[in-house]
Each structure stands twice: as C-alpha cells, then as structure tokens.
Amino acid sequence: MTGGRPMTRFNGVKVFSATMAQERANLGERITEWLRARPGVEVSDTVVTQSSDAAFHCLAFTVFYWEDLDQKQA
C-alpha cells in the first residue's frame, strides 16, 4: 500500500484533457467512446486533475487500465 491507497494493477495509461469550455463539456463523451471501442479494457483507476491560470482552465482525466495483451495479439 502506498500513500493510503492500494496498489492498482495496470498495463496502460490514457490521458484525456481539454482547455476550452466546449472541449471540457465533451470529455465524458470522448472517454465513453474510447472505452466502447475497447471492450477488452478494464479500468483500474482514474485520476482527475484540474489546473488553471488567469485565462485557461485545464481538466484532465488520467485512466489507468488493464488490457489482456495476449488476447489482443490473437
């Protein structure tokens, strides 16, 4: 256990990010489309990060996942 969180098993990471308001509003749809296109992917963990400066707000979803690479190659 690290930092109070259990160790998560993953072999892939995908980052979805957006700065503009309309892009941020569509992030959920982009993530859902990506997951639907990969039925063999099992999400292990997700981290949401927000950062901003005087002009822009960036929202990022980092998705940690497990994908059976042996099955993918078959």
C-alpha positions as a Markdown table, in Angstrom:
| # | Residue | x | y | z |
|---|---|---|---|---|
| 1 | Met | 0.0 | 0.0 | 0.0 |
| 2 | Thr | 1.3 | 3.4 | -1.0 |
| 3 | Gly | 0.1 | 6.7 | 0.4 |
| 4 | Gly | -3.0 | 5.1 | 1.9 |
| 5 | Arg | -4.2 | 3.7 | -1.5 |
| 6 | Pro | -3.9 | 0.1 | -2.5 |
| 7 | Met | -1.5 | -0.7 | -5.4 |
| 8 | Thr | -3.5 | -1.0 | -8.6 |
| 9 | Arg | -2.7 | -3.4 | -11.4 |
| 10 | Phe | -2.5 | -1.7 | -14.8 |
| 11 | Asn | -0.5 | -2.0 | -18.0 |
| 12 | Gly | -1.8 | 1.0 | -19.9 |
| 13 | Val | -2.5 | 4.7 | -19.3 |
| 14 | Lys | -4.6 | 7.1 | -21.4 |
| 15 | Val | -4.9 | 10.8 | -20.7 |
| 16 | Phe | -7.9 | 12.9 | -21.9 |
| 17 | Ser | -7.5 | 16.6 | -21.4 |
| 18 | Ala | -9.2 | 19.8 | -22.6 |
| 19 | Thr | -8.7 | 23.5 | -22.0 |
| 20 | Met | -11.6 | 25.1 | -23.9 |
| 21 | Ala | -15.1 | 25.1 | -22.3 |
| 22 | Gln | -16.8 | 23.1 | -25.1 |
| 23 | Glu | -14.0 | 20.5 | -25.1 |
| 24 | Arg | -14.3 | 20.1 | -21.3 |
| 25 | Ala | -18.0 | 19.6 | -21.7 |
| 26 | Asn | -17.4 | 16.8 | -24.2 |
| 27 | Leu | -14.7 | 15.0 | -22.2 |
| 28 | Gly | -17.1 | 12.4 | -20.8 |
| 29 | Glu | -18.4 | 11.5 | -24.3 |
| 30 | Arg | -14.8 | 11.2 | -25.6 |
| 31 | Ile | -13.9 | 8.8 | -22.7 |
| 32 | Thr | -17.1 | 6.8 | -23.2 |
| 33 | Glu | -16.4 | 6.4 | -27.0 |
| 34 | Trp | -12.8 | 5.3 | -26.3 |
| 35 | Leu | -13.9 | 2.7 | -23.8 |
| 36 | Arg | -16.7 | 1.4 | -26.1 |
| 37 | Ala | -14.1 | 0.9 | -28.9 |
| 38 | Arg | -12.0 | -1.2 | -26.5 |
| 39 | Pro | -14.3 | -3.8 | -24.8 |
| 40 | Gly | -11.3 | -5.8 | -23.5 |
| 41 | Val | -10.1 | -2.9 | -21.4 |
| 42 | Glu | -10.7 | -3.0 | -17.7 |
| 43 | Val | -10.4 | 0.4 | -15.9 |
| 44 | Ser | -8.2 | 0.1 | -12.8 |
| 45 | Asp | -8.2 | 3.6 | -11.6 |
| 46 | Thr | -9.0 | 7.2 | -12.7 |
| 47 | Val | -7.4 | 10.4 | -11.6 |
| 48 | Val | -9.0 | 13.8 | -12.3 |
| 49 | Thr | -6.7 | 16.8 | -12.3 |
| 50 | Gln | -7.7 | 20.5 | -12.8 |
| 51 | Ser | -5.2 | 23.3 | -13.3 |
| 52 | Ser | -5.8 | 26.9 | -14.3 |
| 53 | Asp | -4.2 | 30.2 | -14.9 |
| 54 | Ala | -5.6 | 33.7 | -15.5 |
| 55 | Ala | -7.0 | 32.7 | -18.9 |
| 56 | Phe | -7.5 | 29.0 | -19.1 |
| 57 | His | -8.8 | 26.1 | -17.1 |
| 58 | Cys | -7.4 | 22.6 | -18.0 |
| 59 | Leu | -9.2 | 19.5 | -17.0 |
| 60 | Ala | -7.5 | 16.1 | -17.4 |
| 61 | Phe | -8.7 | 12.5 | -16.8 |
| 62 | Thr | -6.0 | 10.0 | -16.5 |
| 63 | Val | -7.3 | 6.5 | -17.0 |
| 64 | Phe | -5.2 | 3.6 | -15.8 |
| 65 | Tyr | -6.3 | 0.3 | -17.3 |
| 66 | Trp | -5.6 | -3.4 | -17.7 |
| 67 | Glu | -5.7 | -4.9 | -21.2 |
| 68 | Asp | -5.0 | -8.6 | -21.9 |
| 69 | Leu | -2.2 | -8.2 | -24.4 |
| 70 | Asp | -2.1 | -11.9 | -25.2 |
| 71 | Gln | -5.7 | -11.9 | -26.2 |
| 72 | Lys | -5.2 | -8.7 | -28.2 |
| 73 | Gln | -2.5 | -10.3 | -30.3 |
| 74 | Ala | -4.6 | -13.4 | -31.1 |
